[in-house]
Amino acid sequence: MASIILAAPLEGWVTPLEAVPDPVFAGRMMGDGVAIDPTGDTLHAPCAGRIIGLQASRHAITIETDDGAQILIHIGIDTVALNGTGFTTLVAVGDRVAAGDALIRFDLDLLVREASAVVTPILLTDATGFTLTDIAPAGWVKIGAPLMTLHTLAAEPAPAPDHNATPQADTTTTARRTLRIGLPHGIHARPAARIAALARETRATLTIEKDGRSASARSLTGLLGLSIALGDEIAVVAQGEDAATAADTLVTLLASGMNEAPDPVVTVVQPEDTTPLPDGALRGVCAAPGLAVGLVRHHQVSDVEVPREGRGEATERSAFDTALAALRTDIATQSATLKGPAREILVAHEGLLDDPDLHAATEAGIARGESAGFAWRTAIRTQADILRAGGNARLAERAGDLLDLERRLLALLLGSTSERHVYPAGTILIADDLLPSDLIAIADGLGGLCIARGGPTSHVAILAASMALPTLVAVGDAALAIPEGARIVLDANSGIVLPTPDARQIADAEAEQAAAARKRAEALAQASIACHTADGVRIEVFANLGAAVEAAPAVANGAEGCGLLRTEFLFLERDTAPTVAEQHHEYQAIADALEGRPLIVRLLDIGGDKPAPYLAMAPEENPALGLRGIRVGLAHTALLEDQLRAILAVTPIGQCRIMLPMISRVEEVRSVRLVLDRLRDELGITTAIELGIMVETPAAAVTADTLAREADFLSIGTNDLTQYTLAMDRANPAVASALDGLHPSVLRLIDQTCRGGATRGRWTGVCGSLASDPLAVPILLGLGVTELSAAPGVVPTIKACVRALTMEACRDHARAALACASATEVRALARRFAAQEIPA
């Protein structure tokens, strides 16, 4: 059984499919896999393969491995409604890609504003002949980290023909129906999954045709590959038993609208660039962000002389084979010492070395009497020219990889050594078109790269980004005219080079460079220090966790505790409820990893939209308003008591605090308090155990003063509070674009919660997404929030943000935010405040 590791195509938070806010993905109708809630803006290939599907709206892509497995990656939920806005494709159908290659860039801010969710499923669309194991648990993941393992199963032997069987009569019938698609976004992932599910249930063979092309109705990737849009005319063809019924059933499904919402109004706010291009500046394309000030060195490599005439076919063929074997060994040895993109690029080069077309062209040249070097160079450059001339920018950038192999093999054939270039620290290197091996071989310490040609998805660009090396590509020939030794400013963030900066421009760039470096260093250096505002007010910065493996990295990032432990990971994807011992083992492991820091455990928060199979809960028309949160625990008291017993068993006693989800009535808090006190008495626990509540409903916010009589603390879940306050379902693309936790109505409820808790001396925290948003943090502090529980990766940033603030400024800022008319106004206000109050 062959297997390959599928790498994380995005950096972000691994999320089980069950938690994806779309029933098609959550129900695995499109396939098995996992999802990532991204923090970056570029999708990378999880494995090597060929691009076989790319949606016209650029939000979904399918890769087929060499074994035939099809991996679909769907960026966000309901992003088809954006009609391609915010997406830039870096590959085309038919391209071969290596693991880690950049596939699609997307505007993450736009997706957060306009899509119902940005969580991105990565799916094996057809498990026939394949299986997935080692699916990563919930938690933070970096690009290229192992996400799951794909296994290719051995094919079942075909049964021997029965020559004595009675021939069956040919009863095949065909039914054909033609219709025009009325689905607002055409046949994208969700309707394709429903079509495939229907096709698998019928005994007939269903096919969909469009513009002379066809696809099996059972094939998700085939359906997506037809790119069927609103208004397209298609044919439904059914063959076999019940063909007419099957065709009519599929037509009825397509004509029903399939509950697809119409296009939401999408407003794309383009940042206004009021800064004119400085005099003499050269514009390029950002391949890796950053700012550099340094002295110019030009990287120049000249072509080696290669004799055309060979020394005989046998001699040249032997020399070629020997050099080829040596280069394979060199690359394998080099890649073994590297990691990340550098290693992946060398692995891709190994694959190129085995290209049969290159070998055939080289051998043909040798047979014509050419030297092995001349034949190899001709074969390489012919192929490189084809890539450059093909109109595909992505393939054109791969020409550099071929030229890299040309040069390395020629060095071995001619017995020369590759020159190692060493440049002074801080050098800004200018090159016509740098090759991957050049950058890998160059000594550390470069300040930046300025490349006249190339592209943002070339392997050099990928390497530069992995090295955090500010890089501009496609600057043009003018870059090559910058004198050696000149002091220049390379601003990859703005996409410009200043070849002759004046003293002020250099000073400004150096100040910005120093400030950015200082902020990064200070945030990391002070991450472990208790957090206070600039005027001495203590603000706790905790981390949200979803599994034991996330605790230690959170502490390393400076988390002062866990402000929200999502315990659902213990209860889902199993046939029976976890035992008290199983739960205690996990809670204790997290408490140990936190090394005595507070651990706030949220009781089980599941409901009709994500039921556990062992709980008797009927499907609900509106799960968000049904049996969920603490209501589930109170309806299943044995489950509630087992979870409380497991938490109470954690030592030291009192490290764990308990938090109740989805509270809307004071009776709910009182009921749990009675159970908790009874269990404490049974277990002989005299230490007080704090019992807090999640404020996720407007009811809880407006009655916070009453709830604070019963609860020891309040923690605001801004995601659900925003949804319920604005009456906007995050899963509904028609309204989700306006869902913003900085809406004044939500801020007023946060204000009311903080004031209500303060009347009883209770602290109020925020554990929703606003706690991870540096723009929101000053407003939250100004409203009275004293604890923030953020995503582990942003804890250092949030702590640094808090330390730059004074409470007086935050309170003034919060009052101004409450007076705004919209979330847009609040965010504009927040940006101005950050520019004025938070040091650059």
TILOVEX-901862 format. One record per residue (C-alpha): x, y, z; residue in one letter. Coordinates in steps of 0.02 Angstrom, whole numbers, padded with zeros to 5 digits, always signed. Layout:
REM residues N
XYZa
...
This chain:
REM residues 840
+00000+00000+00000m
+00082+00162-00060a
+00060+00319+00043s
+00103+00504+00036i
+00090+00639+00166i
-00027+00781+00121l
+00049+00942+00187a
-00047+01090+00256a
-00082+01207+00109p
-00114+01354+00225l
-00056+01419+00392e
-00196+01428+00516g
-00307+01330+00633w
-00346+01149+00593v
-00533+01120+00606t
-00626+00954+00594p
-00750+00944+00451l
-00893+00929+00575e
-00857+01107+00630a
-00865+01179+00454v
-01022+01289+00444p
-01092+01202+00289d
-01188+01038+00293p
-01114+00978+00128v
-00937+00986+00196f
-00981+00943+00376a
-01079+00792+00317g
-00934+00734+00206r
-01046+00738+00053m
-00897+00800-00047m
-00771+00684+00032g
-00667+00653+00187d
-00529+00763+00251g
-00504+00912+00364v
-00515+01103+00358a
-00402+01249+00401i
-00457+01420+00459d
-00318+01521+00373p
-00216+01667+00434t
-00118+01692+00272g
-00166+01740+00097d
-00089+01607-00015t
-00145+01429-00048l
-00006+01303-00078h
-00008+01128-00152a
-00025+00993-00018p
+00063+00867-00131c
+00138+00845-00302a
+00017+00815-00445g
-00076+00890-00590r
-00208+01026-00584i
-00367+00948-00654i
-00497+01071-00594g
-00503+01258-00564l
-00670+01344-00536q
-00706+01495-00644a
-00734+01593-00484s
-00557+01542-00432r
-00607+01490-00257h
-00585+01301-00276a
-00451+01193-00354i
-00424+01006-00379t
-00256+00916-00386i
-00238+00738-00449e
-00092+00638-00380t
+00008+00520-00488d
-00093+00376-00413d
-00256+00457-00467g
-00317+00525-00301a
-00410+00689-00320q
-00386+00821-00185i
-00509+00966-00184l
-00468+01126-00089i
-00613+01247-00066h
-00560+01419-00002i
-00693+01480+00118g
-00879+01445+00124i
-00997+01521-00005d
-00849+01611-00085t
-00919+01564-00255v
-01033+01714-00230a
-00883+01830-00245l
-00871+01783-00430n
-00681+01781-00425g
-00661+01947-00335t
-00515+01937-00215g
-00437+01782-00294f
-00282+01773-00405t
-00240+01605-00483t
-00057+01560-00502l
-00083+01397-00597v
-00192+01332-00738a
-00279+01169-00775v
-00152+01045-00840g
-00005+01117-00742d
+00102+00999-00642r
+00143+01062-00468v
+00260+01011-00330a
+00211+01003-00148a
+00218+01178-00078g
+00195+01270-00243d
+00086+01425-00229a
-00083+01395-00312l
-00201+01539-00272i
-00180+01707-00186r
-00332+01780-00100f
-00381+01938-00009d
-00409+01871+00167l
-00481+02034+00232d
-00609+02034+00090l
-00657+01853+00124l
-00679+01888+00309v
-00795+02032+00267r
-00892+01955+00124e
-00894+01765+00143a
-00994+01669+00271s
-00832+01590+00332a
-00651+01578+00277v
-00624+01402+00343v
-00552+01300+00199t
-00591+01113+00177p
-00457+00999+00103i
-00544+00842+00040l
-00514+00674-00043l
-00663+00682-00159t
-00675+00498-00206d
-00614+00368-00082a
-00624+00225-00206t
-00452+00145-00198g
-00389+00267-00066f
-00400+00301+00118t
-00346+00439+00237l
-00261+00418+00405t
-00165+00525+00530d
-00282+00674+00506i
-00209+00817+00607a
-00304+00862+00766p
-00375+01035+00797a
-00236+01159+00825g
-00114+01278+00744w
-00025+01218+00588v
+00105+01295+00474k
+00116+01280+00286i
+00201+01117+00240g
+00169+01030+00405a
+00094+00854+00395p
-00095+00867+00383l
-00149+00689+00340m
-00084+00534+00254t
-00158+00470+00091l
-00145+00284+00059h
-00170+00199-00109t
-00255+00032-00082l
-00211-00123-00181a
-00335-00153-00321a
-00456-00297-00298e
-00426-00435-00426p
-00560-00442-00559a
-00673-00594-00543p
-00643-00731-00670a
-00771-00732-00810p
-00909-00861-00795d
-00915-00939-00967h
-01067-01043-00919n
-01172-00894-00870a
-01328-00858-00970t
-01305-00701-01076p
-01415-00559-01019q
-01522-00467-01141a
-01468-00289-01178d
-01598-00185-01091t
-01500-00022-01097t
-01608+00129-01130t
-01560+00310-01146t
-01651+00465-01088a
-01592+00641-01130r
-01654+00804-01055r
-01598+00980-01095t
-01615+01128-00976l
-01542+01299-00939r
-01458+01321-00770i
-01545+01442-00654g
-01430+01419-00504l
-01361+01592-00459p
-01181+01529-00447h
-01195+01385-00569g
-01140+01211-00519i
-01008+01239-00387h
-00958+01131-00239a
-01122+01121-00145r
-01240+01080-00290p
-01108+00965-00365a
-01105+00865-00205a
-01294+00849-00206r
-01295+00797-00389i
-01162+00665-00356a
-01258+00599-00206a
-01416+00581-00311l
-01319+00496-00452a
-01247+00368-00333r
-01420+00321-00273e
-01491+00281-00445t
-01462+00122-00546r
-01444+00220-00708a
-01283+00300-00768t
-01301+00488-00765l
-01195+00607-00868t
-01199+00795-00887i
-01145+00876-01050e
-01099+01055-01090k
-01022+01127-01249d
-00967+00959-01315g
-00888+00904-01151r
-00962+00782-01027s
-00936+00721-00850a
-01008+00583-00744s
-01137+00651-00624a
-01052+00548-00489r
-00886+00640-00512s
-00869+00799-00411l
-00711+00853-00498t
-00785+00812-00667g
-00939+00918-00632l
-00834+01062-00567l
-00722+01048-00720g
-00869+01084-00836l
-00878+01260-00762s
-01066+01268-00776i
-01126+01444-00741a
-01292+01533-00723l
-01384+01530-00890g
-01281+01389-00968d
-01376+01258-01066e
-01334+01079-01018i
-01396+00906-01061a
-01433+00771-00933v
-01406+00598-01008v
-01460+00439-00918a
-01425+00263-00976q
-01481+00096-00909g
-01623+00040-00799e
-01747+00176-00751d
-01654+00298-00863a
-01804+00412-00889a
-01844+00419-00703t
-01662+00455-00658a
-01648+00594-00788a
-01812+00674-00733d
-01761+00666-00550t
-01596+00754-00583l
-01681+00886-00691v
-01807+00916-00551t
-01665+00938-00427l
-01574+01061-00540l
-01733+01158-00576a
-01778+01170-00391s
-01644+01300-00357g
-01565+01183-00229m
-01586+01315-00093n
-01447+01417-00171e
-01455+01597-00111a
-01449+01737-00239p
-01296+01844-00256d
-01265+01950-00102p
-01215+02128-00132v
-01025+02123-00127v
-00938+02286-00096t
-00752+02281-00124v
-00663+02425-00040v
-00500+02458-00128q
-00374+02553-00023p
-00346+02725-00095e
-00164+02755-00140d
-00137+02941-00123t
+00052+02928-00118t
+00134+02973-00285p
+00277+02867-00347l
+00438+02949-00285p
+00551+03027-00416d
+00663+02899-00498g
+00580+02752-00413a
+00569+02585-00504l
+00413+02481-00485r
+00416+02292-00465g
+00309+02150-00404v
+00318+02098-00222c
+00375+01917-00206a
+00416+01927-00019a
+00367+02076+00089p
+00486+02182+00190g
+00596+02335+00186l
+00784+02341+00158a
+00917+02476+00151v
+01087+02421+00090g
+01228+02422-00035l
+01203+02349-00208v
+01296+02198-00272r
+01260+02123-00443h
+01248+01936-00458h
+01316+01884-00627q
+01340+01709-00695v
+01404+01686-00872s
+01367+01539-00985d
+01506+01412-00993v
+01583+01367-01161e
+01515+01200-01222v
+01592+01112-01375p
+01465+01065-01506r
+01557+00914-01577e
+01555+00755-01476g
+01690+00626-01449r
+01585+00482-01510g
+01410+00425-01465e
+01462+00293-01337a
+01581+00412-01248t
+01457+00555-01239e
+01314+00443-01184r
+01423+00372-01045s
+01476+00547-00991a
+01294+00603-00988f
+01238+00454-00884d
+01381+00479-00761t
+01346+00665-00741a
+01160+00634-00724l
+01189+00507-00585a
+01309+00626-00497a
+01184+00769-00505l
+01047+00659-00434r
+01163+00615-00290t
+01211+00798-00262d
+01030+00854-00257i
+00979+00711-00142a
+01123+00750-00023t
+01084+00935-00024q
+00897+00912+00002s
+00931+00798+00151a
+01010+00944+00243t
+00871+01068+00203l
+00689+01087+00252k
+00536+01181+00198g
+00523+01259+00024p
+00709+01238-00013a
+00696+01051+00007r
+00533+01043-00092e
+00612+01138-00236i
+00758+01019-00243l
+00638+00873-00240v
+00550+00953-00389a
+00718+00966-00477h
+00744+00781-00448e
+00581+00752-00539g
+00633+00863-00684l
+00794+00764-00703l
+00690+00610-00742d
+00588+00697-00878d
+00587+00572-01023p
+00568+00710-01154d
+00729+00795-01095l
+00820+00628-01098h
+00754+00585-01271a
+00803+00754-01342a
+00976+00742-01266t
+01003+00566-01330e
+00945+00619-01503a
+01074+00758-01502g
+01210+00639-01449i
+01158+00521-01589a
+01179+00666-01712r
+01361+00683-01658g
+01339+00823-01530e
+01427+00827-01363s
+01323+00779-01212a
+01335+00957-01145g
+01279+01037-01308f
+01136+00914-01327a
+01081+00940-01146w
+01087+01130-01162r
+00987+01123-01324t
+00856+01008-01248a
+00839+01117-01093i
+00828+01283-01184r
+00705+01219-01312t
+00590+01164-01172q
+00619+01327-01075a
+00574+01429-01230d
+00414+01328-01250i
+00366+01367-01069l
+00401+01552-01090r
+00303+01563-01252a
+00152+01468-01192g
+00060+01617-01118g
+00055+01538-00944n
+00151+01647-00823a
+00164+01507-00698r
+00245+01388-00824l
+00358+01527-00887a
+00428+01545-00711e
+00472+01359-00711r
+00595+01391-00853a
+00716+01449-00720g
+00715+01277-00641d
+00764+01200-00807l
+00907+01324-00831l
+00964+01285-00655d
+00978+01101-00700l
+01065+01144-00862e
+01202+01238-00773r
+01227+01109-00636r
+01239+00963-00756l
+01358+01057-00871l
+01473+01092-00723a
+01483+00905-00691l
+01508+00862-00875l
+01648+00989-00895l
+01729+00953-00728g
+01709+01131-00666s
+01654+01182-00491t
+01503+01289-00453s
+01559+01459-00392e
+01501+01502-00216r
+01459+01685-00200h
+01482+01768-00031v
+01410+01942-00003y
+01425+02061+00145p
+01284+02062+00272a
+01143+02177+00222g
+01181+02170+00036t
+01038+02205-00084i
+01072+02084-00224l
+01022+02131-00401i
+01010+01996-00532a
+00940+01976-00705d
+00853+01814-00657d
+00917+01721-00505l
+00908+01531-00505l
+00852+01426-00355p
+01023+01347-00329s
+01101+01521-00328d
+00995+01577-00182l
+01014+01414-00088i
+01203+01425-00106a
+01222+01609-00062i
+01283+01640+00115a
+01160+01703+00243d
+01145+01888+00280g
+01070+01963+00123l
+00962+02114+00154g
+00850+02097+00000g
+00832+02041-00179l
+00794+02146-00332c
+00767+02039-00487i
+00744+02114-00659a
+00641+01969-00725r
+00557+01822-00642g
+00386+01815-00564g
+00304+01811-00393p
+00274+01622-00398t
+00446+01571-00458s
+00544+01453-00349h
+00664+01594-00307v
+00516+01697-00246a
+00454+01552-00140i
+00627+01528-00066l
+00644+01714-00028a
+00476+01716+00060a
+00526+01565+00165s
+00685+01658+00215m
+00586+01817+00256a
+00699+01904+00129l
+00619+02062+00055p
+00608+02029-00132t
+00547+02120-00287l
+00537+02033-00456v
+00497+02096-00631a
+00580+02263-00595v
+00646+02274-00773g
+00813+02312-00854d
+00826+02478-00764a
+00872+02380-00607a
+01026+02312-00694l
+01087+02491-00724a
+01096+02531-00537i
+01283+02552-00500p
+01378+02423-00398e
+01399+02487-00220g
+01255+02610-00228a
+01153+02630-00069r
+00970+02599-00111i
+00802+02572-00028v
+00703+02416-00075l
+00524+02429-00013d
+00443+02264-00060a
+00289+02310+00042n
+00254+02453-00078s
+00329+02368-00231g
+00461+02500-00266i
+00649+02523-00271v
+00729+02692-00239l
+00893+02682-00337p
+00951+02857-00286t
+00869+02894-00118p
+00906+03057-00032d
+00960+03068+00150a
+00782+03089+00213r
+00717+02938+00119q
+00859+02831+00186i
+00830+02894+00362a
+00644+02862+00351d
+00671+02686+00283a
+00800+02645+00415e
+00685+02710+00552a
+00541+02605+00486e
+00655+02454+00471q
+00718+02476+00648a
+00544+02502+00717a
+00477+02344+00637a
+00624+02242+00699a
+00608+02316+00871r
+00422+02280+00880k
+00448+02099+00829r
+00591+02075+00951a
+00502+02162+01094e
+00341+02066+01069a
+00434+01901+01077l
+00552+01953+01216a
+00410+02014+01327q
+00285+01880+01281a
+00312+01787+01444s
+00293+01942+01554i
+00127+01979+01638a
+00033+02106+01533c
-00006+02283+01593h
-00060+02439+01500t
+00061+02585+01486a
-00020+02661+01641d
-00008+02502+01743g
-00180+02421+01727v
-00169+02231+01731r
-00243+02146+01578i
-00234+01956+01567e
-00198+01885+01396v
-00245+01703+01382f
-00257+01582+01236a
-00403+01485+01164n
-00365+01299+01154l
-00449+01150+01074g
-00335+01004+01122a
-00193+00957+01238a
-00059+00973+01104v
-00095+01159+01088e
-00058+01204+01268a
+00132+01202+01272a
+00150+01307+01112p
+00027+01432+01184a
+00132+01449+01342v
+00287+01472+01234a
+00197+01617+01149n
+00167+01700+01316g
-00011+01645+01354a
-00049+01678+01538e
-00175+01538+01542g
-00315+01462+01440c
-00467+01574+01428g
-00570+01449+01329l
-00544+01262+01317l
-00662+01193+01186r
-00702+01021+01254t
-00798+00963+01099e
-00642+00874+01035f
-00673+00741+01167l
-00855+00711+01124f
-00868+00711+00935l
-00816+00580+00807e
-00851+00435+00924r
-00994+00313+00955d
-01000+00331+01145t
-00975+00473+01265a
-00800+00489+01340p
-00781+00417+01514t
-00736+00521+01666v
-00562+00445+01661a
-00537+00490+01477e
-00592+00668+01506q
-00487+00689+01662h
-00332+00625+01571h
-00349+00760+01438e
-00392+00901+01558y
-00247+00855+01672q
-00126+00851+01526a
-00178+01027+01477i
-00168+01088+01657a
+00008+01014+01672d
+00064+01095+01510a
-00001+01263+01574l
+00113+01243+01726e
-00012+01307+01853g
-00086+01444+01746r
-00276+01461+01747p
-00374+01340+01639l
-00551+01393+01596i
-00646+01241+01535v
-00801+01274+01434r
-00929+01137+01459l
-00984+01039+01307l
-01055+01154+01173d
-01141+01048+01042i
-01316+01050+00972g
-01432+01002+00833g
-01312+01067+00701d
-01171+00954+00763k
-01252+00814+00865p
-01159+00672+00946a
-01223+00503+00886p
-01245+00440+01063y
-01360+00583+01113l
-01544+00574+01070a
-01570+00743+00987m
-01692+00761+00844a
-01642+00865+00692p
-01693+01047+00712e
-01753+01171+00583e
-01650+01309+00666n
-01512+01230+00771p
-01441+01399+00821a
-01601+01431+00919l
-01627+01254+00979g
-01549+01127+01095l
-01368+01183+01107r
-01242+01241+01234g
-01286+01219+01417i
-01461+01165+01366r
-01387+01000+01307v
-01301+00970+01474g
-01458+01009+01572l
-01558+00892+01459a
-01428+00753+01481h
-01380+00767+01663t
-01270+00611+01665a
-01161+00690+01530l
-01152+00852+01629l
-01107+00765+01791e
-00971+00660+01710d
-00889+00814+01636q
-00896+00907+01801l
-00821+00757+01893r
-00678+00749+01768a
-00641+00935+01791i
-00650+00925+01980l
-00522+00784+01977a
-00389+00897+01899v
-00249+00946+02017t
-00208+01065+02089p
-00387+01096+02140i
-00443+01267+02084g
-00331+01282+01931q
-00481+01239+01826c
-00622+01363+01811r
-00787+01309+01733i
-00878+01409+01600m
-01056+01381+01540l
-01094+01404+01355p
-01246+01490+01279m
-01321+01557+01439i
-01482+01655+01417s
-01570+01632+01586r
-01516+01645+01767v
-01604+01479+01803e
-01475+01389+01695e
-01331+01453+01802v
-01419+01407+01962r
-01456+01231+01902s
-01274+01197+01859v
-01216+01276+02022r
-01325+01153+02119l
-01248+01005+02028v
-01071+01074+02051l
-01095+01103+02238d
-01168+00929+02262r
-01021+00847+02173l
-00896+00951+02274r
-00977+00887+02433d
-00973+00707+02371e
-00788+00722+02327l
-00742+00816+02486g
-00680+00969+02393i
-00680+01124+02503t
-00586+01237+02383t
-00699+01359+02291a
-00719+01320+02106i
-00755+01471+01999e
-00909+01454+01887l
-00924+01580+01746g
-01034+01605+01595i
-01016+01639+01410m
-01107+01795+01355v
-01160+01748+01179e
-01341+01806+01173t
-01415+01981+01186p
-01519+01914+01332a
-01361+01875+01431a
-01284+02044+01389a
-01433+02150+01442v
-01456+02049+01603t
-01271+02039+01645a
-01299+02123+01813d
-01425+01989+01861t
-01319+01846+01796l
-01167+01914+01887a
-01255+01877+02052r
-01241+01692+02011e
-01083+01686+01903a
-00905+01717+01961d
-00849+01791+01795f
-00914+01833+01622l
-00829+01795+01456s
-00900+01865+01295i
-00907+01753+01142g
-00910+01890+01012t
-00940+01774+00864n
-01109+01710+00921d
-01154+01874+01006l
-01130+01963+00839t
-01233+01834+00746q
-01378+01841+00867y
-01372+02030+00887t
-01374+02068+00700l
-01490+01921+00660a
-01366+01870+00526m
-01318+01689+00500d
-01133+01668+00461r
-01180+01524+00347a
-01294+01632+00241n
-01197+01722+00104p
-01338+01844+00073a
-01308+01928+00241v
-01140+01868+00307a
-01043+02007+00222s
-01111+02131+00350a
-01068+02021+00500l
-00938+02119+00598d
-00908+02113+00786g
-00862+02297+00785l
-01040+02345+00741h
-01096+02479+00864p
-01242+02372+00922s
-01124+02232+00972v
-01006+02355+01057l
-01151+02425+01157r
-01194+02251+01218l
-01013+02223+01267i
-01018+02388+01359d
-01178+02335+01449q
-01101+02168+01495t
-00946+02248+01570c
-01048+02373+01670r
-01167+02238+01727g
-01026+02126+01787g
-00941+02272+01875a
-01095+02304+01981t
-01060+02136+02065r
-00871+02148+02061g
-00856+02019+01922r
-00722+02028+01788w
-00770+02020+01605t
-00663+01942+01469g
-00678+01914+01282v
-00639+01745+01205c
-00714+01774+01033g
-00622+01829+00877s
-00619+02014+00928l
-00490+01969+01061a
-00369+01921+00921s
-00397+02082+00823d
-00271+02220+00868p
-00392+02351+00801l
-00527+02293+00921a
-00420+02274+01077v
-00411+02460+01126p
-00601+02474+01111i
-00628+02318+01217l
-00513+02383+01353l
-00601+02551+01349g
-00768+02465+01374l
-00704+02376+01530g
-00637+02208+01470v
-00493+02149+01580t
-00456+01978+01505e
-00425+01933+01322l
-00416+01754+01261s
-00342+01753+01087a
-00278+01630+00958a
-00110+01564+01024p
-00010+01631+00878g
-00062+01812+00904v
-00037+01818+01093v
+00132+01911+01081p
+00055+02039+00963t
-00096+02068+01075i
+00013+02087+01230k
+00124+02212+01139a
-00030+02308+01084c
-00098+02317+01262v
+00069+02378+01332r
+00065+02528+01213a
-00105+02589+01274l
-00166+02698+01416t
-00337+02669+01490m
-00385+02852+01471e
-00352+02844+01284a
-00444+02679+01270c
-00598+02745+01361r
-00606+02899+01251d
-00585+02788+01098h
-00722+02670+01156a
-00844+02814+01183r
-00810+02873+01007a
-00837+02697+00940a
-01005+02682+01028l
-01060+02842+00942a
-01020+02776+00767c
-01161+02730+00649a
-01085+02573+00571s
-00948+02443+00584a
-00861+02526+00438t
-00852+02689+00535e
-00787+02598+00688v
-00648+02512+00589r
-00596+02676+00508a
-00591+02755+00682l
-00490+02608+00748a
-00361+02625+00610r
-00338+02810+00647r
-00321+02773+00832f
-00190+02638+00802a
-00088+02755+00692a
-00090+02888+00828q
-00078+02788+00989e
+00020+02629+00949i
+00204+02661+00910p
+00260+02606+00738a
